[in-house]
Amino acid sequence: MEQVSARDLAAWLADASRPSPVLLDVREAWEFDTCHINGAVLVPVSLISARIGDFDADAAIVCICHHGARSMQVAAYLECNGFSDVANLTGGIHAWALQVDPVMAQY
């Protein structure tokens, strides 16, 4: 699985010539409500297996959590289930807040 840094993801999202990835936020609803990247889709870890059919197995997907551990597990699960273009946001939303969006709420 690919690891993508917060800065590299920000550059990817800003690049109009490149299709944006699905931002799959796997945290709990209260975490997502506290802070999230615009355009992210919330599917908590506990619901991933039930919702796997909601996603295109060929689409670029970046998995996001608080620090990167839960999202890495989900990314590995997706790869094991035939998803071909999956990445994990290294350092999670915490790294995004520190490196990309310093006004984002942190917890």
C-alpha positions in Angstrom: 0.0 0.0 0.0 1.2 3.5 -0.7 1.8 6.0 2.0 0.9 9.6 1.2 2.1 12.6 3.3 -0.3 15.4 4.2 1.6 17.8 2.0 1.6 15.4 -0.9 -2.2 14.9 -0.5 -2.7 18.6 -0.4 -0.8 19.0 -3.6 -2.8 16.2 -5.2 -6.1 17.8 -4.2 -4.9 21.1 -5.6 -3.8 19.7 -8.9 -6.7 20.2 -11.3 -5.1 18.1 -14.0 -5.2 15.0 -11.7 -8.5 13.3 -10.6 -9.0 13.7 -6.9 -9.0 10.5 -4.8 -11.9 9.3 -2.7 -11.0 10.6 0.8 -12.2 7.7 3.0 -12.3 8.9 6.6 -12.5 5.8 8.9 -12.8 7.6 12.3 -15.9 7.8 14.4 -18.6 10.4 13.8 -17.6 12.6 16.7 -14.0 12.7 15.4 -15.2 13.6 11.9 -17.5 16.3 13.4 -14.5 17.8 15.2 -12.4 18.1 12.1 -12.2 16.6 8.6 -10.8 17.3 5.2 -13.4 18.9 2.9 -14.9 16.3 0.6 -14.1 13.3 2.8 -16.6 10.5 3.1 -17.1 9.1 6.6 -17.3 5.3 7.0 -16.1 4.3 10.5 -13.9 1.2 10.7 -16.7 -0.9 12.2 -18.8 -0.3 9.0 -16.1 -0.8 6.3 -17.0 -4.5 5.6 -20.7 -3.7 5.3 -20.0 -0.6 3.0 -17.2 -2.0 0.9 -19.6 -2.3 -2.1 -20.2 1.5 -2.0 -16.7 2.1 -3.5 -15.2 1.6 -6.9 -12.4 -1.0 -6.6 -10.4 0.8 -9.4 -10.8 4.4 -7.9 -7.9 6.1 -6.1 -8.7 6.0 -2.4 -6.9 7.7 0.4 -7.7 6.3 3.9 -7.7 8.8 6.8 -7.9 8.4 10.5 -6.5 10.3 13.5 -2.8 9.3 13.4 -2.7 6.7 10.5 -3.1 3.3 12.3 -6.8 2.6 11.7 -6.6 3.9 8.2 -3.6 1.7 7.4 -5.6 -1.4 8.6 -8.5 -0.3 6.3 -6.2 0.3 3.4 -4.8 -3.2 3.8 -8.3 -4.6 4.0 -9.3 -2.9 0.8 -6.2 -4.2 -1.0 -7.0 -7.7 0.2 -10.4 -7.3 -1.3 -9.3 -6.3 -4.8 -8.9 -2.5 -4.5 -6.0 -1.6 -6.7 -5.2 2.1 -5.9 -5.2 2.5 -2.1 -3.1 4.8 0.0 -2.9 5.7 3.7 -2.5 9.3 4.9 0.7 9.1 7.0 0.1 10.7 10.3 -3.6 11.0 9.7 -5.7 14.1 10.2 -3.3 15.2 12.9 -0.5 15.5 10.4 -2.9 17.4 8.0 -3.7 19.9 10.8 0.0 20.4 11.6 1.3 20.6 8.1 -1.5 21.8 5.8 -4.3 23.4 7.8 -3.1 25.0 11.0 -6.5 26.5 11.8 -8.1 23.0 11.8 -9.4 21.9 15.2 -7.3 19.2 16.8 -8.0 16.6 19.5 
